[in-house]
Amino acid sequence: MPDESYRTEGTVEIFNRPGGWHYIAVPVEFSEELVDLADRGLVPVRATIGKTSWHTSLLPMGDGTHFLALNAAVRKSEGLDVGDRALLRFLPREP
């Protein structure tokens, strides 16, 4: 299991459908590195944006890449909305 955190700056996006999730896309090279840790496409991680950290999973996009969903509590805590840029850090963890 990798013991270093991954970092990327991404744009907050929303899936284009009613009730679509807010998310940040994960670079394809990270998905490729973490493929062996995925269970049904999910990669458990400890994610951090700003001062907010939480246990979650990277979710599959369906094209071999992953995204990190941003729930309302995280968005509110960090003042994030669609189109905002954020520094995302995550560390793979045991499920």
Phi, psi and omega in degrees: 000135178299142181247015177240154180276153176261145180227139174205149172257128183223168179261135176289123180238171177224138177296137186278074174195158181304131180072017182298148181286147167278143183201167169237129178287144178262135180304144183303324181296329176291316178301318180296320180292328188261003185304325181288344180267352185284139174239110186057032178092345182273136177241109180295134181216162166255111184259149177221131169229121182060236180261005183257125177233146180201156174275133182201194175223147167286136184251145181286138176279340182101357180238017181095354178253174181232166173220161176247117178289142180245105180287169185301322181297318179293313180300317180294314181301322184258003178063041185259143175219170180306133179094344178288149175262143180215145174273119179253130172237142175210152180234122176302147182218168175290144180296000000 
